[in-house]
């Protein structure tokens, strides 16, 4: 699980178990919320070239006044930019926009059906070798592609960032991540709230513990070995609340009841370019 400072050790990467997701935030909003989140105690910030907010995220990092080395910063390369040469240029452009000196983690945002995986992984390793990124990984990779990426990569794969929440069974991916020593980082960990926070299993645990349903759902994530989560919110008070999940534990019965919700098989991020997902 997590240690006393709530971090995961994953193939050399030291990943804070709760981070701030920034998908859909514009530059100005990202600056304000990133600075506020760091002030509230966050040390893990996630962005991507595709989000169009790296300038704002970088400004928020600097505005926070917290030393760069205390922040775990992730960005991602869009699949149209993961060919040899393109990937390196994308990361260089991200570094320039973020003005952060280096990246703690660079991910292939989605696998590509057009670019051979071996080519993308070789380019990702060059980014690592040049010191642009201290760790590398992937995102939205089903088990077969994750296994291939691990075999192809000289540097260890530190992370597979995937959609994960109580309404979606990701047991196969999580088992593969653990086998490879990689973290599973959950995006959409609250299923964009949908019906999750009103669910009876989550509500019952929240009532027993005096916590919010969102806090219970996030605790469900970090109470699983090798799992981190990057909830996104545009509300500073919610952002601060999402970090307060390390002063309580769910019972085995509560974990089981929440995990059972995955029978709903609700996937939010499924596009024409998505890979073939692992069967449940």
Beta strands, then each sheet from edge to edge (+ up, - down):
strand 1: 7-10
strand 2: 13-16
strand 3: 20-21
strand 4: 44-46
strand 5: 72-77
strand 6: 105-108
strand 7: 136-139
strand 8: 157-163
strand 9: 183-187
strand 10: 227-229
sheet 1: 1+ 2-
sheet 2: 3+ 4+ 5+ 6+ 7+ 8+ 9+ 10+
end
